[in-house]
């Protein structure tokens, strides 16, 4: 099947600015007759400080919810943090979380059962090494983080939380995907000021009886040793990857996913997978290992099913320098309606440049439905879009940052 990319363009539109702090993909869902999203951050963070900002925005239309002011956001009930050093329990969290993907359980006719795939960041201080279980992180040769030499990098993993009341309260089901300590790329090699490893920034879509999770893979594809590790091997194992978990397991409270290993969804949740080949940047295009800091990679996928064109659409960012610096957003498509057949889940087109803003850094691009009656009647969301959709992205510049939409993405398929 062809991976040809539809013709696409950005059309200027009246600005919709999200009124709260956004530092993740902005996932959305319909609950009853309300459009909802859950921006913000919750939990402990020894580098940036504790956060109690994860809220819900609601509206009768997408623009009402997405344009909510900070003082219009509603509180939600979230699991507390376990004290550092305590074993992880199903009711508590370690570190901080951001909701990056929302899934309404297709088996619940009320539409009030939601699953949130959360980006969860930890440090040796919040999830210390436990030799009895082989989990957590050793405080050894830790690379510098976003706040400079005196800060440290976080390690991301992906959790699943569940709500039975439309998002008012949430319980933690546990880890969907993670990399363990032995895969982290430490000093003296790591100089990227991003992550030393781990998996994060998930975007999940339902296809058949499974939830497919597209995510960023930042770790070494095996045990990392500074004396024997290879930059080429590291590069081959990184970039945007995919895993899946059965909806039946999700409903039963078993959130561990299976990673694509290059042939099948056979690698365990904490095993070594294989990235999407077409999305791993070639060295001739600046691509290289994440730990380098001056090589490029794609990250932060946001995937949606385009109901008008009958294909999957992915937006993602590109990092070109340390500290997540990159001024462009890319688009790729997947023409296979059924992601469960063969290698369909990884058969994506080469990425195409969608937007570039020189002198700015662009993070977390996503598509959202418009206020058009058809979008509302079809209950379209960030994971279900149409020919015309709102393009949102976080823009960082000298004057500050904002998460907003100034354009419509228009797709025209003549392939």
C-alpha positions as CSV (number, residue, x, y, z in Angstrom):
1,X,0.0,0.0,0.0
2,X,1.2,3.5,-0.8
3,X,2.6,5.7,1.9
4,X,2.0,8.8,-0.2
5,X,1.3,11.9,1.8
6,X,-1.8,13.9,1.0
7,X,-1.5,17.4,-0.1
8,X,-1.5,19.6,2.9
9,X,-1.4,23.3,3.8
10,X,-1.8,25.6,6.8
11,X,-4.5,28.2,6.6
12,X,-4.4,31.2,9.0
13,X,-7.2,31.2,11.5
14,X,-8.3,33.2,14.5
15,X,-6.1,32.4,17.5
16,X,-7.1,30.0,20.2
17,X,-4.7,30.2,23.1
18,X,-4.8,27.7,25.9
19,X,-5.1,29.7,29.1
20,X,-3.1,27.4,31.3
21,X,0.5,26.2,31.4
22,X,0.9,23.4,28.8
23,X,4.1,21.2,28.8
24,X,2.9,18.1,27.0
25,X,0.7,16.9,24.2
26,X,-2.9,18.2,24.7
27,X,-5.2,15.2,24.7
28,X,-9.0,15.6,24.4
29,X,-12.2,13.6,24.8
30,X,-15.9,14.0,24.8
31,X,-17.8,13.2,28.0
32,X,-21.5,13.4,27.8
33,X,-22.0,16.6,25.7
34,X,-18.8,18.3,26.9
35,X,-15.4,18.5,25.2
36,X,-12.7,18.0,27.8
37,X,-9.0,18.3,28.2
38,X,-6.6,17.9,31.1
39,X,-3.6,20.3,30.9
40,X,-1.0,20.8,33.5
41,X,1.4,18.8,35.8
42,X,0.9,17.0,39.0
43,X,3.5,15.6,41.5
44,X,6.9,15.8,43.0
45,X,9.8,17.3,41.1
46,X,13.1,18.1,42.9
47,X,14.4,20.1,39.9
48,X,11.4,22.3,39.1
49,X,9.5,22.0,42.4
50,X,6.3,20.3,43.3
51,X,3.4,20.8,41.0
52,X,-0.4,21.0,41.6
53,X,-1.5,22.3,38.2
54,X,-3.2,19.4,36.5
55,X,-6.7,20.6,35.8
56,X,-9.6,20.0,33.5
57,X,-11.1,22.4,30.9
58,X,-14.6,21.9,29.7
59,X,-16.8,23.4,27.0
60,X,-19.8,22.8,24.7
61,X,-17.4,23.2,21.8
62,X,-13.7,22.4,21.3
63,X,-12.8,26.1,21.1
64,X,-14.6,26.8,24.4
65,X,-12.6,24.1,26.2
66,X,-9.3,24.7,24.6
67,X,-9.6,28.5,25.1
68,X,-10.4,28.3,28.8
69,X,-8.6,30.8,31.1
70,X,-6.6,29.4,34.0
71,X,-9.3,30.6,36.5
72,X,-12.0,28.6,34.6
73,X,-10.2,25.3,35.0
74,X,-11.7,22.6,37.3
75,X,-9.8,20.5,39.9
76,X,-9.5,16.8,39.6
77,X,-8.6,14.1,42.2
78,X,-5.3,12.5,41.5
79,X,-3.2,9.8,43.3
80,X,-0.8,11.1,45.9
81,X,3.0,10.7,45.7
82,X,4.6,7.8,47.6
83,X,7.5,9.0,49.8
84,X,10.8,8.5,47.9
85,X,12.2,5.1,48.5
86,X,8.8,3.4,49.0
87,X,7.9,0.6,46.7
88,X,5.5,1.7,43.9
89,X,1.9,0.8,44.7
90,X,-1.1,0.8,42.5
91,X,-2.6,3.7,44.4
92,X,0.3,6.2,44.6
93,X,2.8,7.8,42.2
94,X,6.5,8.5,42.1
95,X,7.6,11.7,40.4
96,X,5.4,14.0,38.3
97,X,2.8,13.2,35.7
98,X,1.3,14.9,32.6
99,X,-1.7,13.5,30.8
100,X,-0.5,13.2,27.1
101,X,-3.2,10.9,25.7
102,X,-6.9,10.2,26.5
103,X,-8.8,7.1,25.5
104,X,-12.6,6.6,26.1
105,X,-13.3,2.9,26.7
106,X,-15.2,1.8,23.6
107,X,-16.9,-0.9,25.7
108,X,-18.5,1.6,28.0
109,X,-21.7,3.0,26.4
110,X,-21.9,5.8,29.0
111,X,-18.6,7.2,27.7
112,X,-17.4,8.0,31.2
113,X,-14.7,5.4,31.5
114,X,-11.4,7.2,30.5
115,X,-7.8,6.1,30.4
116,X,-5.0,8.6,30.5
117,X,-1.6,7.7,29.3
118,X,0.7,9.8,31.4
119,X,4.3,10.9,30.9
120,X,5.9,10.3,34.3
121,X,9.3,11.8,35.1
122,X,11.6,10.6,37.9
123,X,15.1,11.1,39.3
124,X,17.3,9.1,41.6
125,X,15.8,11.2,44.4
126,X,12.2,10.3,43.7
127,X,12.7,6.7,42.4
128,X,16.0,5.5,44.0
129,X,17.6,2.3,43.1
130,X,16.2,-0.8,44.8
131,X,18.6,-3.7,44.5
132,X,15.9,-6.2,45.6
133,X,13.7,-5.5,42.7
134,X,16.2,-4.1,40.2
135,X,14.1,-1.0,39.7
136,X,14.7,2.7,40.2
137,X,17.8,4.7,39.3
138,X,21.4,4.7,40.7
139,X,22.7,8.2,41.6
140,X,25.9,7.8,39.6
141,X,27.4,9.9,36.8
142,X,24.2,11.7,36.3
143,X,24.2,14.1,33.3
144,X,23.2,17.8,33.6
145,X,19.6,18.8,32.9
146,X,17.6,21.7,31.5
147,X,18.5,24.1,34.3
148,X,22.2,23.9,33.8
149,X,25.2,22.2,35.4
150,X,23.6,22.2,38.9
151,X,20.5,20.4,37.7
152,X,20.0,16.8,36.6
153,X,18.1,15.1,33.9
154,X,14.8,13.3,34.5
155,X,14.0,9.8,33.3
156,X,10.5,9.4,31.7
157,X,8.3,6.4,31.7
158,X,4.6,5.9,30.7
159,X,1.8,5.2,33.2
160,X,-1.9,4.4,32.7
161,X,-4.5,6.0,34.9
162,X,-8.2,5.3,34.9
163,X,-11.3,7.4,35.6
164,X,-14.8,5.9,36.0
165,X,-16.5,9.3,36.4
166,X,-15.6,11.2,33.2
167,X,-12.3,12.5,34.5
168,X,-13.2,13.9,37.9
169,X,-11.1,11.4,39.8
170,X,-8.3,9.1,38.7
171,X,-6.6,5.9,40.0
172,X,-3.2,4.7,38.9
173,X,-3.1,1.3,37.1
174,X,0.7,1.2,36.9
175,X,3.5,1.2,34.3
176,X,2.7,0.7,30.6
177,X,6.3,1.2,29.3
178,X,9.7,1.9,30.9
179,X,13.5,1.5,30.5
180,X,15.5,0.4,33.5
181,X,18.7,1.9,34.9
182,X,21.1,-0.2,32.9
183,X,19.9,1.4,29.7
184,X,20.6,5.0,30.7
185,X,23.3,6.8,28.9
186,X,25.3,8.6,31.6
187,X,28.4,10.8,31.8
188,X,30.9,11.2,30.3
189,X,29.0,10.4,27.0
190,X,25.7,12.2,27.6
191,X,25.7,15.9,26.9
192,X,22.2,16.5,25.5
193,X,20.4,18.2,28.4
194,X,17.3,16.2,27.5
195,X,16.9,12.6,28.9
196,X,19.5,10.0,29.7
197,X,17.1,7.4,28.5
198,X,13.5,6.2,29.2
199,X,10.3,6.4,27.2
200,X,7.8,9.2,27.1
201,X,5.4,11.6,25.3
202,X,2.8,8.9,24.4
203,X,0.1,9.2,21.9
204,X,-2.5,6.4,21.9
205,X,-5.1,5.3,19.4
206,X,-7.7,2.5,19.5
207,X,-7.6,0.1,16.6
208,X,-9.6,-3.2,16.8
209,X,-9.1,-4.8,20.2
210,X,-5.9,-3.0,21.0
211,X,-4.5,0.3,22.1
212,X,-1.5,1.4,20.0
213,X,0.9,3.6,21.8
214,X,3.4,5.8,19.8
215,X,6.1,7.2,22.0
216,X,9.6,8.6,22.2
217,X,12.4,6.1,22.9
218,X,15.5,7.7,24.4
219,X,17.5,4.9,26.0
220,X,20.3,2.6,24.8
221,X,19.0,-0.6,23.1
222,X,20.6,-2.9,25.6
223,X,22.9,-2.6,28.6
224,X,24.9,0.7,28.3
225,X,28.6,0.6,29.2
226,X,30.8,3.7,28.5
227,X,33.7,1.6,27.5
228,X,31.9,-0.5,24.9
229,X,28.8,1.4,23.9
230,X,28.4,2.4,20.2
231,X,26.9,5.6,19.0
232,X,25.7,3.8,15.9
233,X,23.9,1.1,18.0
234,X,22.4,3.8,20.2
235,X,21.1,5.7,17.1
236,X,19.5,2.5,15.6
237,X,17.5,1.9,18.7
238,X,16.1,5.4,19.2
239,X,13.4,7.7,17.9
240,X,9.6,7.3,17.7
241,X,8.5,3.7,18.5
242,X,5.2,1.9,19.0
243,X,3.8,-0.6,21.4
244,X,0.3,-2.0,22.0
245,X,-1.8,-3.5,24.8
246,X,-5.1,-5.3,24.6
247,X,-8.1,-3.4,25.7
248,X,-9.2,-6.5,27.7
249,X,-5.9,-6.2,29.7
250,X,-6.5,-2.5,30.2
251,X,-10.0,-3.1,31.6
252,X,-8.6,-5.8,33.9
253,X,-6.0,-3.4,35.3
254,X,-3.0,-4.9,33.5
255,X,-1.4,-1.9,31.8
256,X,1.9,-3.5,30.6
257,X,2.3,-3.1,26.8
258,X,4.2,-5.1,24.3
259,X,6.8,-3.3,22.2
260,X,7.3,-3.7,18.5
261,X,10.6,-5.6,18.2
262,X,11.1,-5.3,14.4
263,X,8.9,-8.3,13.5
264,X,6.0,-8.4,16.0
265,X,4.7,-6.9,19.2
266,X,6.7,-9.4,21.2
267,X,9.1,-7.3,23.4
268,X,8.0,-6.8,27.0
269,X,7.1,-3.4,28.5
270,X,10.6,-3.0,29.9
271,X,12.4,-4.7,27.0
272,X,14.2,-3.5,23.9
273,X,12.0,-2.6,20.9
274,X,12.6,-1.2,17.4
275,X,11.7,2.3,16.3
276,X,9.6,3.2,13.3
277,X,12.3,3.0,10.5
278,X,11.1,5.9,8.3
279,X,11.1,8.3,11.3
280,X,14.7,7.7,12.4
281,X,16.7,10.5,10.8
282,X,19.6,9.5,8.6
283,X,23.0,10.8,9.5
284,X,23.1,12.6,6.2
285,X,20.1,14.6,7.5
286,X,21.8,15.3,10.9
287,X,20.4,12.2,12.6
288,X,22.3,10.5,15.4
289,X,22.1,9.3,19.0
290,X,20.0,11.3,21.4
291,X,22.9,11.4,23.9
292,X,25.1,13.4,21.5
293,X,23.3,16.7,22.0
294,X,24.2,18.0,18.5
295,X,22.6,15.3,16.4
296,X,18.9,15.5,15.4
297,X,15.9,13.2,16.2
298,X,12.1,13.3,15.9
299,X,10.1,13.2,19.1
300,X,6.7,14.0,20.7
301,X,4.3,12.1,18.3
302,X,0.7,13.0,18.2
303,X,-1.4,10.5,16.2
304,X,-4.9,10.7,14.9
305,X,-7.2,8.8,12.6
306,X,-8.4,11.0,9.8
307,X,-12.0,10.0,9.2
308,X,-12.3,11.9,5.9
309,X,-9.2,10.5,4.3
310,X,-9.1,7.1,5.9
311,X,-5.5,7.2,7.1
312,X,-3.5,7.8,10.3
313,X,-1.8,11.2,10.6
314,X,1.2,11.9,12.9
315,X,2.7,15.2,13.9
316,X,6.0,15.4,15.7
317,X,8.8,17.8,16.6
318,X,12.4,17.7,15.8
319,X,15.3,18.3,18.1
320,X,18.5,19.8,16.6
321,X,20.5,21.0,19.6
322,X,20.8,20.4,23.4
323,X,17.8,21.2,25.7
324,X,15.2,20.2,23.1
325,X,15.9,23.1,20.7
326,X,14.2,22.7,17.4
327,X,12.1,25.1,15.2
328,X,10.1,22.7,13.1
329,X,7.1,20.4,13.0
330,X,6.8,17.4,10.7
331,X,3.9,15.4,9.4
332,X,3.8,11.7,8.4
333,X,0.9,9.4,7.3
334,X,0.1,5.7,7.6
335,X,-2.3,4.3,5.0
336,X,-3.2,1.1,6.8
337,X,-6.6,1.2,8.6
338,X,-5.7,-2.0,10.5
339,X,-2.5,-1.4,12.5
340,X,-2.5,-5.0,13.7
341,X,-1.6,-6.7,10.4
342,X,2.0,-7.5,9.8
343,X,4.2,-4.4,10.0
344,X,1.3,-1.9,9.4
345,X,1.9,-0.1,12.7
346,X,5.4,0.9,11.6
347,X,4.7,1.6,7.9
348,X,4.8,5.4,8.0
349,X,5.7,7.8,5.2
350,X,8.9,9.7,5.5
351,X,8.3,12.9,7.5
352,X,7.4,16.1,5.6
353,X,8.0,19.6,6.9
354,X,4.7,21.1,8.1
355,X,5.8,24.3,9.9
356,X,9.0,26.1,10.7
357,X,9.4,29.2,12.9
358,X,12.9,30.5,12.7
359,X,14.3,31.7,16.0
360,X,11.6,29.8,18.0
361,X,11.5,26.4,19.6
362,X,8.4,24.3,18.8
363,X,7.1,21.5,21.1
364,X,4.1,19.3,21.4
365,X,2.2,19.7,18.0
366,X,-1.2,18.2,17.8
367,X,-4.5,18.4,15.9
368,X,-7.8,19.2,17.4
369,X,-11.4,19.3,15.9
370,X,-13.0,22.5,14.8
371,X,-16.3,23.9,16.0
372,X,-17.9,22.7,12.7
373,X,-21.2,20.9,13.5
374,X,-20.0,17.8,11.7
375,X,-16.9,17.6,14.0
376,X,-19.1,17.9,17.0
377,X,-21.7,15.4,15.9
378,X,-19.0,12.9,15.1
379,X,-17.4,13.6,18.5
380,X,-14.0,14.2,17.0
381,X,-11.0,14.6,19.3
382,X,-7.2,14.9,19.2
383,X,-7.2,11.2,18.2
384,X,-10.0,11.5,15.6
385,X,-9.8,14.3,13.1
386,X,-11.0,15.3,9.7
387,X,-10.0,17.0,6.5
388,X,-9.8,20.4,8.3
389,X,-8.5,20.5,11.9
390,X,-7.0,22.9,14.3
391,X,-3.2,22.9,14.5
392,X,-1.8,23.5,18.0
393,X,1.8,23.8,19.0
394,X,3.8,25.2,21.9
395,X,6.0,28.1,20.8
396,X,9.0,29.2,22.9
397,X,10.8,32.5,22.2
398,X,12.7,35.3,23.9
399,X,9.4,36.9,25.0
400,X,8.1,33.7,26.7
401,X,6.0,30.8,25.6
402,X,2.4,30.0,24.6
403,X,0.4,27.0,23.5
404,X,-1.9,28.1,20.8
405,X,-3.5,27.5,17.4
406,X,-3.1,30.2,14.7
407,X,-3.8,27.8,11.8
408,X,-6.0,25.1,10.3
409,X,-4.4,22.1,8.8
410,X,-6.1,21.2,5.6
411,X,-5.5,17.8,4.0
412,X,-6.6,17.0,0.4
413,X,-6.1,13.4,-0.7
414,X,-5.6,12.7,-4.4
415,X,-3.2,9.7,-3.8
